[in-house]
Amino acid sequence: MKRFDIKNKSREELTSSLAEFRAKIAQLQFDKADKKLKDFSQFKKAKKDIARIMTALSSL
């Protein structure tokens, strides 16, 4: 998710996106434990998206 996308969303949309990314991280952790996960860089991308959203929410 880019900064442009985050800037154009409302507070409610950002909180729902935040919940989605947190659920994605949980799913990735389950996939990692089951050895189904091939691309570990998805963790880093999701964590950065969460940080971007939280930063945008704190400035609203």
Number of C-alpha atoms within 10 A of each C-alpha: 13 9 11 8 9 18 13 10 13 11 15 10 12 20 15 11 18 20 13 14 19 16 12 16 19 13 13 19 16 13 13 14 10 9 9 11 14 9 9 11 8 14 15 11 14 19 15 14 20 21 13 16 22 14 11 16 17 7 6 7
